[in-house]
Amino acid sequence: MKIPFKICGLTRAEDVRLAQDLGASYLGFIMVPGTPRCITPEQAKKLFAVSSLPKVLVVGNLSFAKVQNLVDTLHPDYIQLHRNEPPEFALALRGTRVWRAFSLRTMSDVETAAIYPADAIVADTGRGGSGQVGDWELARRLALRKPVVLAGGLTAMNVRAGFEATGAFAVDCSSGIEASPGIKDLGKLTDFANACKKH
């Protein structure tokens, strides 16, 4: 089966077009201050205009007012909360759907993620863009209770194994398909997309 996949950390229009042409299901754009793939609202607006695919705006370390303003001005399909935003933060957001990233290291993390008020949980390592693989068994346990997007160290070589092992509904890749932070590698992205499309 085809694996729905999100290409994250997009910073260039040509990479947005490439991700769309290769069959991506979601496009991810990062606004986490101090991270190498962080873009400005102005850049996001221009990149959003390049494709009609669902947009996921990844935020962290921003106030609720700033995040709600980004939703109101950029109209992303999803906001992905990526730091320590409490449940009240997610419940109060209006005008978008919410994904929340969790680092799954123990069953306690699974329990916390399972009751968080989000449409889906992004099961990551807690070090986005690090290329490190997460705990697939914990992600599998969470996926029995909540929709999961599998992230963390995915490449063309392991994405199908991770998807099948966890029961996630989609996968998320950033650093595994880059030439350098924020710059996608044509060959790696093509291989990743092809791996997701294999039957």
C-alpha positions in Angstrom: 0.0 0.0 0.0 1.0 3.6 -0.5 2.3 5.3 2.6 1.0 8.8 3.1 4.1 11.0 3.8 5.0 14.4 4.9 8.1 16.2 3.8 9.1 18.6 6.5 11.6 21.4 6.9 10.8 22.9 3.6 12.5 26.3 2.9 12.6 26.6 -0.9 9.9 26.8 -3.6 11.7 24.2 -5.8 11.6 21.7 -3.0 7.9 22.3 -2.4 7.2 21.6 -6.1 9.4 18.5 -6.0 7.6 17.1 -2.9 4.3 17.7 -4.6 5.4 16.1 -7.9 6.7 13.0 -6.0 3.4 12.4 -4.3 3.7 13.9 -0.9 0.6 14.0 1.2 1.6 16.8 3.5 4.1 19.7 3.4 5.8 20.8 6.6 7.2 24.2 7.4 9.1 25.0 10.6 8.7 28.1 12.8 10.7 27.0 15.8 13.1 29.8 16.7 16.8 28.9 16.8 16.4 25.8 14.6 18.2 25.5 11.2 15.1 25.1 9.1 13.1 28.0 10.7 11.4 30.3 8.2 9.6 33.6 8.7 5.9 34.2 8.2 6.7 36.1 5.0 8.6 33.1 3.6 5.8 30.8 4.7 3.2 32.8 2.8 5.2 32.6 -0.4 5.9 28.9 0.0 2.3 28.1 0.9 1.3 29.7 -2.5 3.4 27.2 -4.4 1.3 24.1 -3.7 -2.3 23.2 -2.9 -1.3 20.2 -0.8 -2.2 20.3 3.0 0.3 22.5 4.9 1.6 21.6 8.4 3.1 24.6 10.3 5.5 23.3 13.0 5.7 25.7 15.9 7.5 25.7 19.3 8.5 28.3 21.9 5.9 30.7 20.6 3.1 32.3 22.7 -0.5 31.3 22.1 -1.3 34.7 20.7 1.5 34.4 18.1 0.5 30.9 17.1 -3.2 31.9 16.7 -2.1 34.9 14.7 -0.1 32.6 12.4 -3.2 30.4 11.9 -5.4 33.5 11.2 -2.9 34.9 8.7 -1.4 31.9 7.0 -4.3 29.4 7.2 -2.3 26.2 7.6 -4.3 23.0 7.5 -2.5 21.8 10.6 -0.5 23.3 13.4 2.1 20.9 14.8 3.0 21.8 18.4 6.6 20.8 19.0 7.7 21.9 22.5 5.9 21.8 25.8 2.5 23.2 24.9 -0.1 22.1 27.5 -3.4 20.6 26.5 -5.2 23.9 27.1 -3.0 25.4 24.3 -4.3 22.9 21.8 -7.9 23.1 22.9 -7.9 26.9 22.5 -6.6 27.1 19.0 -9.2 28.0 16.4 -9.2 27.6 12.6 -6.9 24.6 12.2 -6.4 21.0 13.2 -3.7 20.2 15.7 -0.9 17.7 15.7 1.4 17.4 18.7 4.9 16.0 18.7 5.9 13.7 21.5 9.2 12.0 22.3 8.3 8.4 23.2 10.8 7.0 25.6 8.6 5.2 28.2 5.1 3.9 28.5 4.3 7.0 30.6 5.0 9.1 27.5 2.6 6.9 25.6 -0.1 7.4 28.2 0.4 11.2 28.2 0.3 11.3 24.4 -2.8 9.2 24.2 -4.9 11.6 26.1 -3.5 14.8 24.6 -6.3 16.7 22.7 -4.8 16.5 19.2 -6.0 15.1 16.0 -2.8 13.1 15.7 0.5 12.5 17.5 3.8 12.9 15.8 6.0 10.2 17.4 9.5 11.6 17.3 12.7 11.4 19.2 12.4 14.8 20.8 15.3 16.0 18.6 13.6 17.0 15.4 15.8 16.9 12.4 18.5 14.9 14.2 18.2 11.8 12.0 17.8 9.6 15.1 15.3 6.7 15.0 12.6 6.6 17.6 11.1 3.7 19.6 8.9 1.9 17.2 7.3 -0.4 19.8 6.1 2.6 21.8 4.8 4.2 18.7 2.9 1.0 17.9 1.3 1.0 21.3 0.3 4.6 20.9 -1.1 3.9 17.5 -3.6 1.4 19.0 -5.2 4.4 20.8 -4.5 7.5 18.8 -3.6 8.4 15.1 0.2 8.5 14.8 2.5 10.1 12.3 5.8 8.3 12.6 8.9 10.5 12.5 12.6 10.3 13.5 15.4 9.0 11.4 13.3 7.8 8.5 14.9 7.2 5.1 14.1 5.3 2.0 15.8 2.3 3.6 13.7 2.0 6.7 10.4 3.9 6.1 8.4 0.9 5.1 9.6 -1.2 8.0 8.8 1.6 10.4 5.3 2.1 8.9 4.5 -1.5 9.0 5.9 -2.0 12.5 4.0 0.8 14.1 0.6 1.0 12.4 1.1 4.7 11.9 -1.3 6.4 9.4 1.5 8.5 7.9 5.3 9.2 8.1 7.3 12.3 8.4 10.8 12.9 7.0 13.1 15.9 7.1 16.9 15.4 7.7 16.9 12.0 6.0 16.3 13.6 2.6 18.5 16.6 2.8 21.8 17.8 1.2 22.1 20.3 4.1 19.6 21.6 6.7 16.6 23.0 4.8 17.9 22.0 1.4 16.4 18.8 0.0 18.5 16.3 -1.9 16.8 15.3 -5.2 18.0 11.7 -5.1 17.2 11.1 -1.5 13.8 12.7 -1.7 13.0 10.7 -4.9 14.1 7.4 -3.3 12.0 8.2 -0.2 8.9 8.9 -2.2 9.4 5.8 -4.3 9.8 3.7 -1.1 6.5 5.1 0.2 4.7 4.3 -3.1 5.9 0.6 -3.4 3.2 -2.0 -3.1 
